[in-house]
Amino acid sequence: MADTMNHIERDVAALSNKPADRLPTYPLAMGVCRRLLNGGAGITYHEWVTDPKKFADAFIAGQKYFDFDFAIGLMDLSVMAGDMGSHVRMDEQNTPFVDDPVIKTVEDYEKIEVPNIKDPKTRSNILVEGTGMFVKALGSEVITAAFLEGPLLALTQSRGAEYVFKDMYDNESSRAAVHKALKTITEYDKDMVKAFAQKKPAGLVWDYLWGSYSCLGDVEYDEFEGQQKYAGCLNDLVVKEGMANCVHNCADLPHLDTQVTKFKSTIFSGAYYPLIPGSPSAKEVISKGYSDNCLMAGNIDPQGYVRWSAEKMQKTTMNLCTEAVTALKERGLGARYCIASGCEVPPALVTKMDNIKVCVDTVKQYGKFA
């Protein structure tokens, strides 16, 4: 049976808990879509993340080819750290990563500064401008969203997670230095939120990665990100600037009560680790009420798009559709679950593009909600 709603109609129905023809779907295929450009020959990852038009063109090509229900502008997680002074390794085809953090000592926490995001040489500027381009091209077709690193994630990219966690509790001086840096990065995030808002995406997705019980407890997470002076004020600013506040967290044990309920998220994207006790499945997040006021999304293993056969991808997607639809109906909800990968589909050359298409097509066939 063919779709009876367009993408916007379906997205709005799912977000507002109204009747929808099927579950929405968006495998988190961002960087991999660069392979659709240049007549199908693709462009390098390096080209994609250093040119706003090419960045946007990949999302546009991905939408045309795969027919997603959303478009979310993830670039990579080294953008902010790089623009604050960290050295980022930029291979031709691999995801960029920090190989020389800018913060090397406790004293360095107080030296970082908010960069000029209007400078076209910064990747922050490329990200903002590229997001604006794909929003303009796709905004009347699908729900679009910008993507941004939360303060604590940007800090760990700039120092190294193991050092940041140690500095949090080593002594009062190092603890204060961590907070000083978080305050600076929060101001950086505010600049980015305001810049994104001018491009008119429907939402902004935060990567609040460290809200995970495998890393930080509730008290620790609240102190170093969740409280009002950090994530709290940023979430409020997103809404004030006219965008929906959304969260992505691919950690194994996410702080759902904080990041879904307390943050009043419109969309929450998460992962499922079946071998880890307590990792939330689709059924669990729905049955525990997290889908009551939020469109939950997940949680197909991203490596499946590289390793699985088309048959396994279809079966896995079918099973997730059945699990989500059954749990939603038992809860008395509409299509408040988006079939997606638990984290970004690997942007590697070995990713099977056909598996992305199989996932989307399977939801169209087996994600019916009527």
PyMOL commands that set and color helices and strands:
alter all, ss='L'
color gray80, all
select helices_A, chain A and resi 7-15+31-36+45-49+52-66+79-83+106-110+123-138+151-159+161-170+172-197+218-226+228-240+256-262+282-287+304-307+310-331+353-366
alter helices_A, ss='H'
color red, helices_A
select strands_A, chain A and resi 70-73+87-89+97-100+143-149+203-207+244-249+267-270+295-300+337-341
alter strands_A, ss='S'
color yellow, strands_A
deselect
rebuild
show_as cartoon
